[in-house]
Amino acid sequence: MKDNTKLTVAGRPHQRPAHPVNTPVERASTYLFPTYDDYVEGAKSISYGRLGTPTHRALEEAVTALEGGFETRLAPSGLQACTASLLAFVEAGDHVLMVDTAYDPTRKFCDRFLKRFGVETTFYDPLAGEEEIAALMRPNTKVVFAESPGSLTFEVQDLPAIARAAHAGGARLVVDNTWSGGYFTKPLALGADVSIQAATKYLVGHADALVGTITSTDERTAQKIFHALLQLGSNVSADDAYLALRGMRTLSARLERHQENANELVKWLKKRDEVERILHPGQKTCPGHTVWKRDFTGASGLFGVVLRPAPLPALKAFFNAFKLFGIGFSWGGFESLVLPVKPENYRTATEWREDGPVLRFHAGLEDIEDLKIDLERAFMALAAAQK
Ligand SMILES: Cc1ncc(COP(=O)(O)O)c(C=O)c1O
């Protein structure tokens, strides 16, 4: 089945002659077993709310189908999907290779939390190939963590090359696949052992719930993820699992539109004198563009822009002029967003050399002409503030 079909059929209820089209919300902590034998047998499937209700199972099934994996488990946030996937594979004395362009809280979890438990982290260049990763591997390296494209600056990573080096050294490759929504690329097919999504973004798609997904490529990996989440006491509310499942039904239509709007905005922005550089994997100037062309079938709505240097009051006027683009964290919802970001604060293995302010845009589902008018208004405010 193709993705568009998987997204409409996976995780739907089949057990009754007549049933709702989508799996409904089943809220439960306690499940009751009619008999002793049912209790002993039942404990292997649906047994207790924290271990998942049929709503959770349905979302897991749909994500597994989308990512092309063996099994998916849910986490209460995208960040916990990242941290649990690290905790699942390391113990005191181990070493982690973390991409330098990872989402900052993922970086901090290594630097601050894992460090306290005797796990060391080396940050690596997102453009590192097989040889560079092989050179950084140590006998105790258990996880190579990738995020492609990278947070804030959108470098695309060569996952097959990184997977070869990780596996040769006995480590697992874990990939944060949030940007593609699991739709535009398949890290597991490219050699990764685990593909993570902050379902909070495109799967939920409406900026109203937080969920993480962790999809493993084989049973041994899946068992380790399951036990990490179990021992951490992780729980996702059935309502939030349902919202993510519901969002997935329209994922492909939304992502195609996010892509279209982002591409139009990029074209428009490239013509502006105020713009120094576009950070978007679809652009030839974006590091890793050829890898993106090889490994991705498209691009989502999140990208960056480097402006020519401008004084802070002018930048403030620029942000304050927007009426449609909201200033807000997160992304992947139906709405357009713009955020000032500082890549130089979140990297140690590589250097950020641009002088101008960096903006992160999320292209929402609004009419593109309205979005361009909003941008024009902001650029006019930027110019007026510098006169
Ligand atoms: C790439 C990436 N991974 C993980 C996360 C964390 O997701 P959540 O906010 O659901 O914890 C984010 C959030 O912005 C993200 O951008």
The ligand as a Gaussian input file, in Angstrom:
#p B3LYP/6-31G(d) Opt

LIG

0 1
 C       12.830000      18.357000      16.045000
 C       12.060000      18.288000      17.318000
 N       12.106000      17.176000      18.066000
 C       11.442000      17.085000      19.234000
 C       10.687000      18.118000      19.702000
 C        9.984000      17.995000      21.026000
 O        8.619000      17.807000      20.871000
 P        7.595000      18.125000      22.078000
 O        7.422000      19.587000      22.111000
 O        6.387000      17.341000      21.715000
 O        8.237000      17.604000      23.321000
 C       10.595000      19.296000      18.963000
 C        9.786000      20.450000      19.462000
 O        9.852000      21.540000      18.968000
 C       11.297000      19.385000      17.744000
 O       11.280000      20.522000      17.006000

